[in-house]
Amino acid sequence: MKLGVLVNEGPFTHQASDSAYHFVKAALDKGHEVSRVFFYYDGVNNGNKLSAPQSDDRNLVKLWGKMAEEHDLDLVVCVAAALRRGVSDENLAPGFRISGLGQLIEAAMESERLVVFGD
Amino acid sequence: MAEAETLDDFDETDEDVKRFMFVNRKAPYGTIYALEVLEMVLITGAFDQDVSVAFLDDGVFQIKKGQDTKAVNMKNFSPTYRALEGYDIEKLYVERESMEARGLAPEDFVVPVKVVSAAELADLMAEQDVIISG
């Protein structure tokens, strides 16, 4: 199945990003196609390379980047939501790109399901 | 003319057009969800998709008339809901139970809405291709 994924919460306050990460990993392992993961609201913080969690904590920013590299996954951070929260090209983590909300609508239009993670 | 109408009908079911519903459940201020949902709604309209917007729980306050946000130093974005019509976004639903629990009536809103029961809203949700809530 062709899936689009929307991540609506940041990686530290809320579990949504972890759930999304594990969902995408499982979907790819099962042979599904993930056309895009779009990050909105505080979800854009998943793409902030200045995040420095403690060494015994998982580092979702790096995990997403690694997954993007291994699976040629399209990780898109919403530009308006990102700039508001201080995420820009200067501190964007490897594997992510910044683009407009249109990329979310496009992903929803092209995918069989848009799976949303957040409240 | 009959042919043109047939073509129009065909366009309505074009596979590039999906049914999107945005579900607003939170008060307009206090968190950013309402404002950023509205940004998604406007973009989806610009993509000529079939857009519905639902207001339930404290989300019904998003479209209440007479919002004065000076004291909380936030921009009053409620006038933007009136611009939705310009994007052909006219399917606006308010859940009756949420509206009544908050002492509101259809005339309290800045835009014309269709008031539906929770059960009717569930049926509408079941008809959608994409549901995004905030």
HADDOCK unambig.tbl for C-alpha pairs under 7 A between the chains (distance, minus, plus):
assign (segid A and resid 101 and name CA) (segid B and resid 40 and name CA) 6.80 0.50 0.50
assign (segid A and resid 101 and name CA) (segid B and resid 43 and name CA) 6.82 0.50 0.50
assign (segid A and resid 102 and name CA) (segid B and resid 43 and name CA) 6.42 0.50 0.50
assign (segid A and resid 105 and name CA) (segid B and resid 44 and name CA) 6.21 0.50 0.50
assign (segid A and resid 109 and name CA) (segid B and resid 16 and name CA) 6.58 0.50 0.50
assign (segid A and resid 109 and name CA) (segid B and resid 18 and name CA) 6.43 0.50 0.50
assign (segid A and resid 114 and name CA) (segid B and resid 130 and name CA) 6.42 0.50 0.50
assign (segid A and resid 116 and name CA) (segid B and resid 132 and name CA) 6.99 0.50 0.50
assign (segid A and resid 119 and name CA) (segid B and resid 134 and name CA) 6.99 0.50 0.50
